[in-house]
Every structure is written in C-alpha cells, then in structure tokens.
Amino acid sequence: MLAFMASVAGAPGAYEYYRFKTGNFPRDRETVEIKSTIKFFGSTLAGFYSTGGSIAGLNIFPAEKMVKRRIFQDLRNWQDTGKLLVMDRDKSIVKQLQFIAPDRVIAVTDEDWFSVYQDYNTRRPVSGKKANLITVRYFMKKLWGKWIVVDYEVYIQGEPLPPIPVERLKKW
C-alpha cells in the first residue's frame, strides 16, 4: 500500500488529479483563466486575419501548433484568391465549461463576429460587413501552467451541437 501511495504521489499532476477527484479543485480560478484565454484567442485570431497573416503575436497565441497551422493555411488560401477576410469579434459568452480532468476542458461559447472581404493588395472592401452569429466548442488543455486551445469547432448559433465522439477525447 505504501509503495502504491508513493508512486501516485510522485506522478506528474497527481496532486491536481487528487484535488479534482475529491472536489477540492480550484474551479473558479481555472474558469477565470479559461475565459481569459478564450478572449485572448479571439482577439489574436482577429489580428491575424485583419493583417493578412502577420506573425506578430504567434508565439504567445494560446493554441497548439496544429491550430496555428490550420489558421495560417486558411489565411494563405484567402491570399491565393486575392482577398482578405477581416474579422472582428463583438462579443463572446461562455455558455458551458465541462472539466474532463484538471488540465482538460471543453468550453462552449456563443460569439458574435463581424466580417468583411477586402482586396488583398489595396485593402478596399469587396463586400459589405456581415454579422456571423456562431457557437464555438473549444477543446482546451493546460500546458506549462497556461490554458491553450487544442482544437475548436464552429457551428451556427442556436443549432444543437453534435455529440463529441469518444475517440476524439482519447486522442487529446
């Protein structure tokens, strides 16, 4: 029994898991940090799109490498069409936080974004401003003491979200 307790106590994150399982987890503090991360994620994302893909802020962008890659591939695709998608988030309301573990959470938000298409070279608008009311499901993890976005899914606001496949939870 003592050997088992020593192995658990020595495992990375063991104390956090113990607190999580016993209900002594600082959920309020983590909730504030998660909401702050989502807000920063959205404002930095908007900055990437409005600048046409400037990498300023890329190192502090709270996202895993594959999310960053996905965003910059999208930006390059817009550039190839000669257009620029400029986005700005008006508001974001966190509707649900589902803690899977002390370092894993699924956050669901309702977000209002405005977008306009511009000519890539002249920055002249080629469309009117459009409101996009969306629901976003963020998959997040805590890495080195900071919350980051591992993946996200975008849906039309007001429509029911599909269930999360168990396989998805296993790989993240």
URKA-V620633 format. One record per residue. N is the residue number from 1. RES is the residue in three letters. SS is DSSP state (h for helix, s for strand, l for the rest). Layout:
N&RES&SS / N&RES&SS
//
This chain:
1&MET&l / 2&LEU&h / 3&ALA&h / 4&PHE&h / 5&MET&h / 6&ALA&h / 7&SER&h / 8&VAL&h / 9&ALA&h / 10&GLY&h / 11&ALA&l / 12&PRO&l / 13&GLY&l / 14&ALA&h / 15&TYR&h / 16&GLU&h / 17&TYR&h / 18&TYR&h / 19&ARG&h / 20&PHE&h / 21&LYS&h / 22&THR&l / 23&GLY&l / 24&ASN&l / 25&PHE&l / 26&PRO&l / 27&ARG&h / 28&ASP&h / 29&ARG&h / 30&GLU&h / 31&THR&h / 32&VAL&h / 33&GLU&h / 34&ILE&h / 35&LYS&h / 36&SER&h / 37&THR&h / 38&ILE&h / 39&LYS&h / 40&PHE&h / 41&PHE&h / 42&GLY&h / 43&SER&h / 44&THR&h / 45&LEU&h / 46&ALA&h / 47&GLY&h / 48&PHE&h / 49&TYR&h / 50&SER&h / 51&THR&l / 52&GLY&l / 53&GLY&l / 54&SER&l / 55&ILE&l / 56&ALA&l / 57&GLY&l / 58&LEU&h / 59&ASN&h / 60&ILE&h / 61&PHE&l / 62&PRO&l / 63&ALA&s / 64&GLU&l / 65&LYS&h / 66&MET&h / 67&VAL&h / 68&LYS&h / 69&ARG&h / 70&ARG&h / 71&ILE&h / 72&PHE&h / 73&GLN&h / 74&ASP&h / 75&LEU&h / 76&ARG&h / 77&ASN&h / 78&TRP&h / 79&GLN&h / 80&ASP&h / 81&THR&l / 82&GLY&l / 83&LYS&s / 84&LEU&s / 85&LEU&s / 86&VAL&s / 87&MET&s / 88&ASP&s / 89&ARG&s / 90&ASP&s / 91&LYS&s / 92&SER&s / 93&ILE&s / 94&VAL&s / 95&LYS&s / 96&GLN&s / 97&LEU&s / 98&GLN&s / 99&PHE&s / 100&ILE&s / 101&ALA&s / 102&PRO&l / 103&ASP&l / 104&ARG&s / 105&VAL&s / 106&ILE&s / 107&ALA&s / 108&VAL&s / 109&THR&s / 110&ASP&s / 111&GLU&s / 112&ASP&s / 113&TRP&s / 114&PHE&s / 115&SER&s / 116&VAL&s / 117&TYR&s / 118&GLN&s / 119&ASP&s / 120&TYR&l / 121&ASN&l / 122&THR&l / 123&ARG&l / 124&ARG&l / 125&PRO&s / 126&VAL&l / 127&SER&l / 128&GLY&l / 129&LYS&l / 130&LYS&s / 131&ALA&s / 132&ASN&s / 133&LEU&s / 134&ILE&s / 135&THR&s / 136&VAL&s / 137&ARG&s / 138&TYR&s / 139&PHE&s / 140&MET&s / 141&LYS&s / 142&LYS&s / 143&LEU&s / 144&TRP&l / 145&GLY&l / 146&LYS&s / 147&TRP&s / 148&ILE&s / 149&VAL&s / 150&VAL&s / 151&ASP&s / 152&TYR&s / 153&GLU&s / 154&VAL&s / 155&TYR&s / 156&ILE&s / 157&GLN&l / 158&GLY&l / 159&GLU&l / 160&PRO&l / 161&LEU&l / 162&PRO&l / 163&PRO&l / 164&ILE&l / 165&PRO&l / 166&VAL&h / 167&GLU&h / 168&ARG&h / 169&LEU&h / 170&LYS&h / 171&LYS&h / 172&TRP&l
//
